[in-house]
C-alpha cells in the first residue's frame, strides 16, 4: 500500500495567502502536489483541507478498485 503523508503549508505573501500541499517524504516547495493563492487565511486553510480530503478519497478509490491477485 502506498501511503501519502501530506501536509499543508499556509503563509502570507504580500497581500495574498499562499497554500500548498506536499508529501512529507519529499517536501520540495518547487514541486507541490497542489497550490493556490487566496484573499484570506481561512479561505487558504479551507482550500487546502478540501484538497487533502479529495486526494485521500481519490487514493482510497484507486486502492479499492485496484487489480486483485490470487
C-alpha positions in Angstrom: 0.0 0.0 0.0 1.3 3.4 -0.9 0.5 5.9 1.8 0.6 9.6 1.1 1.9 11.6 4.1 0.7 15.0 3.1 1.0 18.3 4.9 -0.4 21.8 4.1 1.6 25.0 4.3 -0.2 28.3 4.7 1.5 31.6 4.8 1.1 35.3 3.8 2.8 36.6 0.7 2.4 40.3 0.4 -1.4 40.9 0.2 -2.4 37.2 -0.6 -2.4 34.0 1.4 -0.5 31.1 -0.2 -1.4 27.4 0.4 0.3 24.3 -0.8 0.2 20.6 -0.2 3.3 18.5 -0.3 4.4 15.0 0.7 6.4 14.9 4.0 8.8 12.3 2.4 9.7 14.7 -0.4 8.8 18.3 0.7 10.2 20.2 -2.2 8.5 23.6 -2.3 9.1 23.9 -6.1 7.1 20.8 -6.8 4.0 20.6 -4.6 1.0 18.3 -5.3 -1.2 21.4 -5.3 -1.0 25.1 -4.5 -3.2 28.2 -4.6 -3.4 31.9 -3.7 -6.3 33.3 -1.6 -7.6 36.6 -0.2 -7.8 35.4 3.4 -6.1 32.8 5.7 -9.4 31.0 6.4 -10.0 30.6 2.6 -6.5 29.2 2.2 -6.9 26.7 5.1 -10.3 25.6 3.8 -9.0 25.1 0.2 -6.0 23.1 1.5 -8.2 20.9 3.7 -10.7 20.3 0.9 -7.9 19.3 -1.5 -6.3 16.9 1.1 -9.7 15.3 1.6 -10.1 15.0 -2.2 -6.6 13.4 -2.6 -7.4 11.0 0.2 -10.7 10.0 -1.3 -9.1 9.5 -4.7 -6.3 7.4 -3.3 -8.9 5.2 -1.3 -11.0 4.9 -4.5 -7.9 3.7 -6.5 -6.9 1.2 -3.8 -10.4 -0.2 -3.6 -10.7 -0.7 -7.4 -7.2 -2.0 -8.0 -6.4 -5.3 -9.6 -6.8 -8.3 -7.3 -4.2 -11.0 -7.4 -4.8 -14.6 -6.4 
